[in-house]
Amino acid sequence: MLQTQRRHMPEERPAMGFYGAGNRKERKKVKNKACNESLELARRIRAADIRIHIEEDDCKSTDVPSAGVLLYLFGGETESIAVDFCGRTAFIIYANITINLPRFAISAFGLELPWNCEIHWLEDPLERDDNSKVYRFGGRDLHDFERVRVLNHRADVRRILSRGSSLRGCLLGVGDKPMPDHFSHGMVIPCFLSVFDQFGREYREPISLWADRSEKFLRRTRSQAPRKRIFDYPDSGNGHLLLQDDDVEVNK
């Protein structure tokens, strides 16, 4: 009698490799989003003058070699600002950068904000065709900056800095998003300022910017001001309206 051996065939299971990996990616994405939202909420709470501990801001990260670069702001607390600018946000940051590494070159600057915003640093005026030596935002309410006072063009991998070198000046940039409404005029905006070396390594420090919403406040005040009607002007006697001083904008 032939005996047949029953072979135990493995149970068929759906291939979990790709599906499982996809699930892990989705879970990681959801987790990162939740962490970012929690971090943004914590920074908003701190910006409202409520003292809380934020690990990302208060503890130095071990994977960021900031010890080689001393990075801090100088000037008064209302000098380094984020300001409303043509539906976006302009940034004026007075920073000191001291190098404690040999043969260091700056390749780029970075600014991490508590809202999603991409920063465009103003272009070196010498790279433009207008033969100017000043940085310009292009807006009527922001003044020009002499090139010698600005750090933007110092981001140049061809310019090697020796140990002990210091750079002192202002960084000028424009974000592609407006400042969120919950940052009212005079509030402190917590953020990170970064310097990248010629190898792409990041050196960053937490800083605070002063929220300047004066332009938005002035626009709101002007829009709420009652408009004068045509009959509110006194008659000059010759059929023409008299122009008041407040109704004429003089460009000096």
C-alpha positions as CSV (number, residue, x, y, z in Angstrom):
1,M,0.0,0.0,0.0
2,L,1.3,3.3,-1.0
3,Q,1.3,5.8,1.8
4,T,0.9,9.3,0.8
5,Q,2.5,11.9,2.8
6,R,0.5,15.0,3.6
7,R,2.6,17.9,3.0
8,H,1.8,20.9,5.0
9,M,1.6,23.7,2.6
10,P,2.1,27.1,4.1
11,E,-1.0,29.3,4.3
12,E,-1.2,31.9,1.7
13,R,-0.9,35.3,3.1
14,P,-1.1,38.6,1.3
15,A,2.2,40.2,0.6
16,M,2.6,42.7,3.4
17,G,5.9,44.2,2.4
18,F,4.8,47.1,0.2
19,Y,1.4,47.5,2.0
20,G,3.0,47.5,5.4
21,A,5.7,50.0,4.3
22,G,3.0,52.2,2.9
23,N,1.2,52.1,6.2
24,R,4.3,52.9,8.1
25,K,4.9,55.9,5.9
26,E,1.4,57.1,6.4
27,R,1.6,56.7,10.1
28,K,4.9,58.6,10.2
29,K,3.4,61.4,8.1
30,V,0.5,61.7,10.5
31,K,2.8,61.6,13.5
32,N,5.0,64.3,12.0
33,K,2.0,66.5,11.2
34,A,0.7,66.1,14.8
35,C,4.2,67.0,16.2
36,N,4.4,70.1,14.0
37,E,0.9,71.2,15.0
38,S,1.8,70.7,18.7
39,L,5.0,72.6,18.3
40,E,3.3,75.5,16.5
41,L,0.6,75.6,19.3
42,A,3.3,75.6,22.0
43,R,5.1,78.5,20.3
44,R,1.9,80.4,20.0
45,I,1.3,79.9,23.8
46,R,4.8,81.2,24.5
47,A,4.3,84.1,22.2
48,A,1.4,85.1,24.4
49,D,3.8,85.6,27.3
50,I,3.0,82.3,29.0
51,R,6.1,80.5,30.2
52,I,6.2,76.9,29.0
53,H,9.1,74.5,28.2
54,I,9.6,73.7,24.5
55,E,12.1,71.0,24.1
56,E,12.8,71.8,20.4
57,D,13.6,75.5,21.3
58,D,15.1,75.2,24.8
59,C,17.3,72.1,24.4
60,K,20.2,72.1,21.9
61,S,19.9,69.3,19.4
62,T,22.8,66.9,19.4
63,D,22.8,66.5,15.6
64,V,23.2,70.2,15.0
65,P,26.9,71.2,15.4
66,S,26.1,74.8,16.6
67,A,29.2,74.9,18.8
68,G,31.3,75.8,15.9
69,V,29.3,79.0,15.1
70,L,28.3,81.7,17.6
71,L,25.0,83.1,16.3
72,Y,23.0,85.8,18.1
73,L,21.0,89.0,17.5
74,F,22.2,92.4,18.5
75,G,20.3,95.7,19.0
76,G,17.1,96.5,20.7
77,E,14.2,93.9,20.9
78,T,12.2,95.9,18.3
79,E,15.1,96.1,15.8
80,S,14.9,92.6,14.4
81,I,11.4,92.4,13.1
82,A,8.8,90.7,10.9
83,V,6.7,93.3,9.2
84,D,3.6,93.2,7.0
85,F,4.7,93.9,3.4
86,C,2.5,93.9,0.3
87,G,0.4,90.9,1.4
88,R,3.5,89.0,2.5
89,T,6.0,89.3,5.3
90,A,9.3,91.2,5.3
91,F,12.1,90.3,7.7
92,I,14.9,92.5,9.0
93,I,17.3,90.6,11.3
94,Y,20.3,92.1,12.9
95,A,22.7,89.2,13.5
96,N,26.3,88.6,14.6
97,I,28.0,85.5,13.4
98,T,31.4,84.4,14.9
99,I,33.2,81.4,13.4
100,N,35.1,79.0,15.7
101,L,36.0,76.5,12.9
102,P,39.0,76.5,10.5
103,R,38.3,77.4,6.8
104,F,34.6,78.1,7.1
105,A,32.5,79.4,4.3
106,I,28.8,80.4,4.4
107,S,26.7,78.8,1.6
108,A,23.3,80.0,2.7
109,F,21.1,81.4,5.4
110,G,17.8,79.9,6.7
111,L,14.9,81.1,8.8
112,E,12.4,78.6,10.3
113,L,9.1,80.2,11.3
114,P,6.1,79.0,13.4
115,W,4.1,79.1,10.1
116,N,4.6,77.6,6.7
117,C,6.6,80.2,4.8
118,E,9.4,80.2,2.2
119,I,11.9,83.0,2.6
120,H,13.5,84.7,-0.4
121,W,16.6,86.7,0.7
122,L,17.1,90.0,-1.1
123,E,19.4,89.9,-4.1
124,D,22.9,91.5,-3.9
125,P,22.5,94.9,-5.6
126,L,25.8,94.3,-7.4
127,E,24.2,91.4,-9.2
128,R,21.5,93.7,-10.6
129,D,22.0,96.0,-13.6
130,D,21.1,99.3,-11.9
131,N,24.6,99.9,-10.6
132,S,23.2,100.5,-7.1
133,K,24.9,99.7,-3.8
134,V,21.8,99.5,-1.7
135,Y,19.4,96.8,-0.9
136,R,15.8,97.7,-1.6
137,F,12.6,95.9,-0.5
138,G,10.7,97.9,-3.2
139,G,8.0,99.0,-0.8
140,R,7.2,102.6,0.1
141,D,7.3,102.0,3.9
142,L,10.6,100.1,4.2
143,H,13.8,102.1,3.8
144,D,16.9,101.1,1.8
145,F,20.0,99.5,3.4
146,E,23.6,100.2,2.4
147,R,25.3,97.1,1.1
148,V,28.1,97.3,3.6
149,R,25.5,96.8,6.4
150,V,23.9,93.7,5.0
151,L,24.9,90.1,5.3
152,N,22.9,88.6,2.4
153,H,25.8,88.6,0.0
154,R,28.1,87.0,2.5
155,A,26.7,83.7,1.6
156,D,29.4,82.8,-0.8
157,V,31.3,79.4,-0.7
158,R,34.3,81.1,-2.4
159,R,34.8,83.4,0.6
160,I,36.7,81.4,3.2
161,L,36.6,82.7,6.8
162,S,39.3,81.8,9.3
163,R,38.7,80.8,12.9
164,G,37.7,83.8,15.0
165,S,36.2,85.8,12.1
166,S,33.0,87.7,12.9
167,L,30.4,89.1,10.6
168,R,27.9,91.7,11.9
169,G,25.0,93.2,9.9
170,C,21.4,92.6,8.9
171,L,19.7,89.9,6.9
172,L,16.9,91.1,4.6
173,G,14.3,88.8,3.2
174,V,10.7,88.4,2.2
175,G,8.4,85.5,2.9
176,D,5.8,84.3,0.4
177,K,3.0,84.2,3.1
178,P,1.5,86.9,5.2
179,M,2.0,86.9,9.0
180,P,-0.8,84.9,10.7
181,D,-3.4,87.0,12.4
182,H,-2.8,85.6,15.9
183,F,0.6,87.4,15.9
184,S,-0.7,90.8,16.9
185,H,1.4,94.0,16.8
186,G,4.2,93.9,19.3
187,M,4.2,90.2,20.0
188,V,7.3,88.1,20.0
189,I,7.7,85.5,17.2
190,P,9.9,82.5,18.2
191,C,11.9,81.1,15.3
192,F,15.2,79.6,14.3
193,L,18.0,81.4,12.4
194,S,20.4,79.1,10.5
195,V,23.8,79.3,8.8
196,F,24.9,76.6,6.3
197,D,28.5,75.9,5.6
198,Q,30.1,74.9,2.3
199,F,29.3,71.2,3.0
200,G,25.6,71.8,3.7
201,R,25.9,71.5,7.4
202,E,23.4,73.5,9.4
203,Y,24.3,75.7,12.4
204,R,21.1,77.2,14.0
205,E,20.0,79.1,17.0
206,P,16.6,80.1,18.4
207,I,15.9,83.8,18.0
208,S,12.9,86.1,18.6
209,L,11.5,88.6,16.1
210,W,9.2,91.5,17.0
211,A,5.9,91.6,15.1
212,D,5.4,94.9,13.4
213,R,1.7,95.1,12.3
214,S,1.7,98.9,12.1
215,E,1.0,98.9,8.3
216,K,-2.0,96.6,8.7
217,F,-3.2,98.8,11.6
218,L,-2.9,102.0,9.6
219,R,-4.7,100.4,6.6
220,R,-7.5,99.4,8.9
221,T,-7.7,102.8,10.5
222,R,-7.8,104.5,7.1
223,S,-10.6,102.2,5.9
224,Q,-12.6,102.9,9.0
225,A,-12.2,106.7,8.7
226,P,-15.4,108.3,7.4
227,R,-15.2,109.7,3.9
228,K,-16.0,113.3,3.3
229,R,-18.9,114.0,1.1
230,I,-18.7,116.6,-1.7
231,F,-21.0,119.0,0.2
232,D,-18.8,118.8,3.3
233,Y,-16.2,121.1,1.6
234,P,-16.7,124.9,2.0
235,D,-17.6,126.8,-1.1
236,S,-14.9,129.1,-2.4
237,G,-17.4,131.3,-4.1
238,N,-16.3,130.5,-7.6
239,G,-17.8,127.1,-8.0
240,H,-14.6,125.1,-7.2
241,L,-13.9,123.0,-4.2
242,L,-11.2,124.0,-1.8
243,L,-8.5,121.4,-1.2
244,Q,-7.6,120.7,2.4
245,D,-4.1,119.9,3.4
246,D,-5.0,116.4,4.5
247,D,-6.4,115.7,1.0
248,V,-3.1,116.2,-0.8
249,E,-0.3,113.7,-0.7
250,V,3.0,115.5,-1.1
251,N,6.1,113.4,-2.2
252,K,9.1,115.0,-0.6
